[in-house]
Amino acid sequence: MDAVAFLIVFLGIMTIKFEISRADRRAARLERKLDLVLEHLDLHEEVPRRDEIVALVREGKRIQAVKTYREVTGAGLAEAKEAVDRLG
């Protein structure tokens, strides 16, 4: 009986994991589309503390700039690095 319960729990966890993964992929796809729309309209996302981040880049403190960008936007490492590269 314990094996059946384990199997049910395992399958439930795998199903949830799959659904979360699918939702993440859909969210990423929507973000890419939104980025394209913003770029097409020549609109730019307002970045809090932008001046501070740009100043850090100019001072050669790219790592600190990426860290600050991540703190204020909640972006991941790769996204923050790309954004800081665009700002600098």
N, CA, C and O atoms as CSV, one atom per row, in Angstrom:
chain,resi,resn,atom,element,x,y,z
A,1,MET,N,N,0.822,-1.199,0.000
A,1,MET,CA,C,0.000,0.000,0.000
A,1,MET,C,C,0.862,1.257,0.000
A,1,MET,O,O,0.496,2.257,-0.617
A,2,ASP,N,N,1.992,1.218,0.679
A,2,ASP,CA,C,2.859,2.385,0.733
A,2,ASP,C,C,3.423,2.726,-0.638
A,2,ASP,O,O,3.617,3.900,-0.954
A,3,ALA,N,N,3.685,1.720,-1.446
A,3,ALA,CA,C,4.222,1.950,-2.787
A,3,ALA,C,C,3.200,2.674,-3.658
A,3,ALA,O,O,3.565,3.528,-4.466
A,4,VAL,N,N,1.939,2.342,-3.498
A,4,VAL,CA,C,0.880,2.993,-4.271
A,4,VAL,C,C,0.770,4.465,-3.865
A,4,VAL,O,O,0.655,5.342,-4.721
A,5,ALA,N,N,0.805,4.727,-2.576
A,5,ALA,CA,C,0.735,6.108,-2.096
A,5,ALA,C,C,1.942,6.907,-2.583
A,5,ALA,O,O,1.800,8.060,-2.991
A,6,PHE,N,N,3.118,6.305,-2.543
A,6,PHE,CA,C,4.326,6.965,-3.028
A,6,PHE,C,C,4.199,7.289,-4.510
A,6,PHE,O,O,4.553,8.386,-4.944
A,7,LEU,N,N,3.692,6.334,-5.286
A,7,LEU,CA,C,3.532,6.532,-6.718
A,7,LEU,C,C,2.552,7.672,-7.010
A,7,LEU,O,O,2.785,8.483,-7.905
A,8,ILE,N,N,1.474,7.726,-6.261
A,8,ILE,CA,C,0.482,8.795,-6.454
A,8,ILE,C,C,1.102,10.152,-6.133
A,8,ILE,O,O,0.923,11.107,-6.888
A,9,VAL,N,N,1.819,10.244,-5.036
A,9,VAL,CA,C,2.473,11.501,-4.658
A,9,VAL,C,C,3.514,11.885,-5.699
A,9,VAL,O,O,3.601,13.046,-6.097
A,10,PHE,N,N,4.300,10.913,-6.137
A,10,PHE,CA,C,5.338,11.170,-7.139
A,10,PHE,C,C,4.725,11.700,-8.432
A,10,PHE,O,O,5.209,12.682,-8.995
A,11,LEU,N,N,3.671,11.056,-8.899
A,11,LEU,CA,C,3.008,11.498,-10.129
A,11,LEU,C,C,2.404,12.890,-9.963
A,11,LEU,O,O,2.423,13.698,-10.891
A,12,GLY,N,N,1.873,13.158,-8.787
A,12,GLY,CA,C,1.325,14.486,-8.513
A,12,GLY,C,C,2.403,15.557,-8.565
A,12,GLY,O,O,2.196,16.625,-9.140
A,13,ILE,N,N,3.532,15.277,-7.974
A,13,ILE,CA,C,4.651,16.233,-7.981
A,13,ILE,C,C,5.148,16.449,-9.401
A,13,ILE,O,O,5.412,17.586,-9.793
A,14,MET,N,N,5.281,15.383,-10.176
A,14,MET,CA,C,5.752,15.508,-11.557
A,14,MET,C,C,4.771,16.320,-12.403
A,14,MET,O,O,5.188,17.107,-13.253
A,15,THR,N,N,3.486,16.134,-12.176
A,15,THR,CA,C,2.476,16.897,-12.901
A,15,THR,C,C,2.578,18.376,-12.561
A,15,THR,O,O,2.515,19.225,-13.450
A,16,ILE,N,N,2.733,18.685,-11.297
A,16,ILE,CA,C,2.872,20.084,-10.869
A,16,ILE,C,C,4.134,20.692,-11.463
A,16,ILE,O,O,4.119,21.826,-11.942
A,17,LYS,N,N,5.219,19.941,-11.431
A,17,LYS,CA,C,6.484,20.422,-11.995
A,17,LYS,C,C,6.327,20.717,-13.483
A,17,LYS,O,O,6.820,21.738,-13.963
A,18,PHE,N,N,5.662,19.859,-14.204
A,18,PHE,CA,C,5.427,20.059,-15.633
A,18,PHE,C,C,4.603,21.313,-15.875
A,18,PHE,O,O,4.920,22.100,-16.767
A,19,GLU,N,N,3.558,21.506,-15.099
A,19,GLU,CA,C,2.681,22.676,-15.274
A,19,GLU,C,C,3.428,23.971,-14.965
A,19,GLU,O,O,3.235,24.977,-15.647
A,20,ILE,N,N,4.272,23.950,-13.947
A,20,ILE,CA,C,5.065,25.142,-13.621
A,20,ILE,C,C,6.043,25.439,-14.755
A,20,ILE,O,O,6.206,26.594,-15.150
A,21,SER,N,N,6.684,24.415,-15.269
A,21,SER,CA,C,7.612,24.589,-16.380
A,21,SER,C,C,6.892,25.165,-17.599
A,21,SER,O,O,7.410,26.059,-18.267
A,22,ARG,N,N,5.735,24.665,-17.875
A,22,ARG,CA,C,4.937,25.161,-19.005
A,22,ARG,C,C,4.547,26.616,-18.793
A,22,ARG,O,O,4.604,27.415,-19.728
A,23,ALA,N,N,4.153,26.967,-17.579
A,23,ALA,CA,C,3.785,28.353,-17.277
A,23,ALA,C,C,5.003,29.279,-17.417
A,23,ALA,O,O,4.875,30.402,-17.904
A,24,ASP,N,N,6.175,28.811,-16.992
A,24,ASP,CA,C,7.401,29.603,-17.137
A,24,ASP,C,C,7.705,29.862,-18.605
A,24,ASP,O,O,8.067,30.977,-18.979
A,25,ARG,N,N,7.561,28.841,-19.434
A,25,ARG,CA,C,7.825,29.011,-20.871
A,25,ARG,C,C,6.843,29.992,-21.498
A,25,ARG,O,O,7.229,30.820,-22.323
A,26,ARG,N,N,5.586,29.903,-21.111
A,26,ARG,CA,C,4.575,30.834,-21.644
A,26,ARG,C,C,4.871,32.261,-21.197
A,26,ARG,O,O,4.742,33.195,-21.988
A,27,ALA,N,N,5.263,32.438,-19.951
A,27,ALA,CA,C,5.583,33.776,-19.452
A,27,ALA,C,C,6.792,34.345,-20.191
A,27,ALA,O,O,6.802,35.526,-20.540
A,28,ALA,N,N,7.798,33.527,-20.432
A,28,ALA,CA,C,8.983,33.987,-21.160
A,28,ALA,C,C,8.612,34.389,-22.584
A,28,ALA,O,O,9.102,35.397,-23.094
A,29,ARG,N,N,7.751,33.607,-23.221
A,29,ARG,CA,C,7.311,33.920,-24.586
A,29,ARG,C,C,6.544,35.242,-24.615
A,29,ARG,O,O,6.735,36.055,-25.520
A,30,LEU,N,N,5.680,35.455,-23.626
A,30,LEU,CA,C,4.934,36.717,-23.547
A,30,LEU,C,C,5.857,37.907,-23.295
A,30,LEU,O,O,5.651,38.983,-23.857
A,31,GLU,N,N,6.865,37.719,-22.457
A,31,GLU,CA,C,7.822,38.792,-22.200
A,31,GLU,C,C,8.580,39.157,-23.474
A,31,GLU,O,O,8.801,40.337,-23.743
A,32,ARG,N,N,8.981,38.153,-24.263
A,32,ARG,CA,C,9.677,38.435,-25.519
A,32,ARG,C,C,8.785,39.217,-26.472
A,32,ARG,O,O,9.240,40.155,-27.127
A,33,LYS,N,N,7.520,38.832,-26.549
A,33,LYS,CA,C,6.584,39.550,-27.419
A,33,LYS,C,C,6.398,40.988,-26.953
A,33,LYS,O,O,6.386,41.913,-27.765
A,34,LEU,N,N,6.257,41.169,-25.665
A,34,LEU,CA,C,6.098,42.516,-25.129
A,34,LEU,C,C,7.341,43.358,-25.399
A,34,LEU,O,O,7.229,44.537,-25.734
A,35,ASP,N,N,8.517,42.765,-25.256
A,35,ASP,CA,C,9.760,43.476,-25.563
A,35,ASP,C,C,9.789,43.928,-27.017
A,35,ASP,O,O,10.226,45.039,-27.316
A,36,LEU,N,N,9.323,43.064,-27.925
A,36,LEU,CA,C,9.283,43.433,-29.339
A,36,LEU,C,C,8.316,44.580,-29.596
A,36,LEU,O,O,8.612,45.481,-30.381
A,37,VAL,N,N,7.166,44.551,-28.940
A,37,VAL,CA,C,6.193,45.634,-29.092
A,37,VAL,C,C,6.778,46.946,-28.574
A,37,VAL,O,O,6.671,47.979,-29.236
A,38,LEU,N,N,7.395,46.909,-27.396
A,38,LEU,CA,C,8.006,48.124,-26.839
A,38,LEU,C,C,9.101,48.653,-27.756
A,38,LEU,O,O,9.210,49.860,-27.972
A,39,GLU,N,N,9.910,47.745,-28.293
A,39,GLU,CA,C,10.976,48.168,-29.205
A,39,GLU,C,C,10.393,48.782,-30.475
A,39,GLU,O,O,10.887,49.801,-30.958
A,40,HIS,N,N,9.352,48.169,-31.011
A,40,HIS,CA,C,8.720,48.677,-32.225
A,40,HIS,C,C,8.146,50.078,-32.004
A,40,HIS,O,O,8.222,50.933,-32.886
A,41,LEU,N,N,7.580,50.301,-30.837
A,41,LEU,CA,C,6.998,51.605,-30.519
A,41,LEU,C,C,8.039,52.594,-30.007
A,41,LEU,O,O,7.716,53.735,-29.679
A,42,ASP,N,N,9.300,52.142,-29.940
A,42,ASP,CA,C,10.405,52.958,-29.436
A,42,ASP,C,C,10.129,53.452,-28.009
A,42,ASP,O,O,10.411,54.598,-27.658
A,43,LEU,N,N,9.568,52.547,-27.206
A,43,LEU,CA,C,9.320,52.837,-25.790
A,43,LEU,C,C,10.354,52.089,-24.970
A,43,LEU,O,O,10.806,51.009,-25.350
A,44,HIS,N,N,10.719,52.669,-23.855
A,44,HIS,CA,C,11.717,52.053,-22.998
A,44,HIS,C,C,11.159,51.904,-21.597
A,44,HIS,O,O,10.498,52.795,-21.064
A,45,GLU,N,N,11.443,50.761,-21.026
A,45,GLU,CA,C,10.994,50.482,-19.664
A,45,GLU,C,C,11.741,51.394,-18.697
A,45,GLU,O,O,12.959,51.545,-18.787
A,46,GLU,N,N,11.010,51.991,-17.783
A,46,GLU,CA,C,11.625,52.857,-16.780
A,46,GLU,C,C,12.353,51.988,-15.756
A,46,GLU,O,O,11.756,51.114,-15.127
A,47,VAL,N,N,13.632,52.239,-15.603
A,47,VAL,CA,C,14.456,51.472,-14.666
A,47,VAL,C,C,14.694,52.325,-13.427
A,47,VAL,O,O,15.305,53.390,-13.521
A,48,PRO,N,N,14.218,51.869,-12.259
A,48,PRO,CA,C,14.498,52.625,-11.033
A,48,PRO,C,C,16.005,52.721,-10.800
A,48,PRO,O,O,16.742,51.771,-11.061
A,49,ARG,N,N,16.448,53.855,-10.317
A,49,ARG,CA,C,17.864,54.093,-10.004
A,49,ARG,C,C,18.751,53.952,-11.249
A,49,ARG,O,O,19.919,53.575,-11.151
A,50,ARG,N,N,18.185,54.260,-12.410
A,50,ARG,CA,C,18.907,54.150,-13.681
A,50,ARG,C,C,20.196,54.965,-13.666
A,50,ARG,O,O,21.249,54.478,-14.076
A,51,ASP,N,N,20.111,56.204,-13.193
A,51,ASP,CA,C,21.294,57.078,-13.169
A,51,ASP,C,C,22.424,56.458,-12.350
A,51,ASP,O,O,23.594,56.528,-12.725
A,52,GLU,N,N,22.050,55.854,-11.229
A,52,GLU,CA,C,23.049,55.206,-10.379
A,52,GLU,C,C,23.708,54.028,-11.106
A,52,GLU,O,O,24.921,53.839,-11.017
A,53,ILE,N,N,22.917,53.254,-11.810
A,53,ILE,CA,C,23.436,52.098,-12.540
A,53,ILE,C,C,24.355,52.550,-13.669
A,53,ILE,O,O,25.424,51.971,-13.867
A,54,VAL,N,N,23.950,53.574,-14.409
A,54,VAL,CA,C,24.778,54.099,-15.495
A,54,VAL,C,C,26.095,54.641,-14.940
A,54,VAL,O,O,27.154,54.447,-15.536
A,55,ALA,N,N,26.020,55.320,-13.800
A,55,ALA,CA,C,27.240,55.847,-13.180
A,55,ALA,C,C,28.189,54.721,-12.796
A,55,ALA,O,O,29.400,54.840,-12.982
A,56,LEU,N,N,27.653,53.630,-12.261
A,56,LEU,CA,C,28.492,52.483,-11.907
A,56,LEU,C,C,29.179,51.903,-13.146
A,56,LEU,O,O,30.353,51.535,-13.096
A,57,VAL,N,N,28.449,51.825,-14.247
A,57,VAL,CA,C,29.034,51.314,-15.489
A,57,VAL,C,C,30.168,52.221,-15.944
A,57,VAL,O,O,31.237,51.744,-16.326
A,58,ARG,N,N,29.936,53.522,-15.902
A,58,ARG,CA,C,30.963,54.483,-16.334
A,58,ARG,C,C,32.211,54.427,-15.459
A,58,ARG,O,O,33.317,54.714,-15.917
A,59,GLU,N,N,32.020,54.054,-14.196
A,59,GLU,CA,C,33.154,53.936,-13.274
A,59,GLU,C,C,33.862,52.586,-13.424
A,59,GLU,O,O,34.841,52.311,-12.730
A,60,GLY,N,N,33.358,51.750,-14.334
A,60,GLY,CA,C,33.962,50.438,-14.537
A,60,GLY,C,C,33.507,49.402,-13.527
A,60,GLY,O,O,34.143,48.357,-13.392
A,61,LYS,N,N,32.428,49.666,-12.821
A,61,LYS,CA,C,31.913,48.749,-11.793
A,61,LYS,C,C,30.700,47.991,-12.334
A,61,LYS,O,O,29.595,48.097,-11.803
A,62,ARG,N,N,30.929,47.228,-13.397
A,62,ARG,CA,C,29.839,46.511,-14.060
A,62,ARG,C,C,29.168,45.483,-13.140
A,62,ARG,O,O,27.946,45.337,-13.157
A,63,ILE,N,N,29.951,44.789,-12.358
A,63,ILE,CA,C,29.373,43.779,-11.469
A,63,ILE,C,C,28.432,44.431,-10.461
A,63,ILE,O,O,27.341,43.919,-10.206
A,64,GLN,N,N,28.848,45.555,-9.889
A,64,GLN,CA,C,27.991,46.276,-8.948
A,64,GLN,C,C,26.744,46.808,-9.663
A,64,GLN,O,O,25.652,46.820,-9.095
A,65,ALA,N,N,26.918,47.246,-10.915
A,65,ALA,CA,C,25.778,47.744,-11.690
A,65,ALA,C,C,24.764,46.625,-11.928
A,65,ALA,O,O,23.559,46.837,-11.799
A,66,VAL,N,N,25.255,45.436,-12.275
A,66,VAL,CA,C,24.367,44.292,-12.500
A,66,VAL,C,C,23.659,43.925,-11.195
A,66,VAL,O,O,22.462,43.639,-11.190
A,67,LYS,N,N,24.393,43.936,-10.110
A,67,LYS,CA,C,23.810,43.614,-8.803
A,67,LYS,C,C,22.712,44.610,-8.440
A,67,LYS,O,O,21.640,44.220,-7.978
A,68,THR,N,N,22.981,45.881,-8.649
A,68,THR,CA,C,21.987,46.920,-8.345
A,68,THR,C,C,20.765,46.756,-9.239
A,68,THR,O,O,19.630,46.856,-8.772
A,69,TYR,N,N,20.998,46.505,-10.526
A,69,TYR,CA,C,19.886,46.305,-11.455
A,69,TYR,C,C,19.004,45.148,-10.996
A,69,TYR,O,O,17.777,45.248,-11.007
A,70,ARG,N,N,19.640,44.053,-10.594
A,70,ARG,CA,C,18.879,42.891,-10.119
A,70,ARG,C,C,18.071,43.228,-8.868
A,70,ARG,O,O,16.934,42.782,-8.719
A,71,GLU,N,N,18.664,44.020,-7.967
A,71,GLU,CA,C,17.970,44.383,-6.733
A,71,GLU,C,C,16.719,45.208,-7.020
A,71,GLU,O,O,15.673,44.980,-6.413
A,72,VAL,N,N,16.821,46.164,-7.941
A,72,VAL,CA,C,15.697,47.079,-8.165
A,72,VAL,C,C,14.651,46.526,-9.118
A,72,VAL,O,O,13.504,46.973,-9.099
A,73,THR,N,N,15.028,45.550,-9.960
A,73,THR,CA,C,14.068,45.038,-10.934
A,73,THR,C,C,13.622,43.607,-10.668
A,73,THR,O,O,12.569,43.183,-11.145
A,74,GLY,N,N,14.419,42.864,-9.910
A,74,GLY,CA,C,14.091,41.461,-9.684
A,74,GLY,C,C,14.471,40.574,-10.860
A,74,GLY,O,O,14.041,39.422,-10.931
A,75,ALA,N,N,15.275,41.100,-11.786
A,75,ALA,CA,C,15.680,40.351,-12.976
A,75,ALA,C,C,16.683,39.262,-12.614
A,75,ALA,O,O,17.341,39.322,-11.576
A,76,GLY,N,N,16.784,38.281,-13.480
A,76,GLY,CA,C,17.783,37.238,-13.329
A,76,GLY,C,C,19.145,37.761,-13.753
A,76,GLY,O,O,19.263,38.873,-14.269
A,77,LEU,N,N,20.164,36.953,-13.532
A,77,LEU,CA,C,21.529,37.381,-13.815
A,77,LEU,C,C,21.745,37.690,-15.294
A,77,LEU,O,O,22.283,38.746,-15.628
A,78,ALA,N,N,21.342,36.800,-16.170
A,78,ALA,CA,C,21.561,37.011,-17.608
A,78,ALA,C,C,20.802,38.241,-18.100
A,78,ALA,O,O,21.343,39.053,-18.851
A,79,GLU,N,N,19.549,38.371,-17.674
A,79,GLU,CA,C,18.735,39.519,-18.085
A,79,GLU,C,C,19.342,40.823,-17.578
A,79,GLU,O,O,19.387,41.813,-18.308
A,80,ALA,N,N,19.806,40.826,-16.336
A,80,ALA,CA,C,20.405,42.026,-15.755
A,80,ALA,C,C,21.685,42.400,-16.482
A,80,ALA,O,O,21.933,43.578,-16.741
A,81,LYS,N,N,22.502,41.401,-16.814
A,81,LYS,CA,C,23.752,41.683,-17.540
A,81,LYS,C,C,23.459,42.301,-18.893
A,81,LYS,O,O,24.099,43.281,-19.275
A,82,GLU,N,N,22.497,41.746,-19.629
A,82,GLU,CA,C,22.125,42.285,-20.927
A,82,GLU,C,C,21.601,43.722,-20.809
A,82,GLU,O,O,21.934,44.582,-21.624
A,83,ALA,N,N,20.781,43.966,-19.790
A,83,ALA,CA,C,20.223,45.304,-19.599
A,83,ALA,C,C,21.306,46.306,-19.260
A,83,ALA,O,O,21.296,47.426,-19.772
A,84,VAL,N,N,22.239,45.924,-18.407
A,84,VAL,CA,C,23.339,46.823,-18.027
A,84,VAL,C,C,24.229,47.091,-19.242
A,84,VAL,O,O,24.712,48.208,-19.426
A,85,ASP,N,N,24.443,46.077,-20.061
A,85,ASP,CA,C,25.233,46.271,-21.278
A,85,ASP,C,C,24.547,47.288,-22.206
A,85,ASP,O,O,25.214,48.113,-22.830
A,86,ARG,N,N,23.219,47.220,-22.288
A,86,ARG,CA,C,22.483,48.187,-23.114
A,86,ARG,C,C,22.540,49.590,-22.522
A,86,ARG,O,O,22.608,50.575,-23.257
A,87,LEU,N,N,22.512,49.680,-21.192
A,87,LEU,CA,C,22.550,50.992,-20.533
A,87,LEU,C,C,23.915,51.653,-20.675
A,87,LEU,O,O,24.015,52.873,-20.808
A,88,GLY,N,N,24.968,50.835,-20.645
A,88,GLY,CA,C,26.329,51.366,-20.667
A,88,GLY,C,C,26.772,51.556,-22.045
A,88,GLY,O,O,27.897,51.998,-22.277
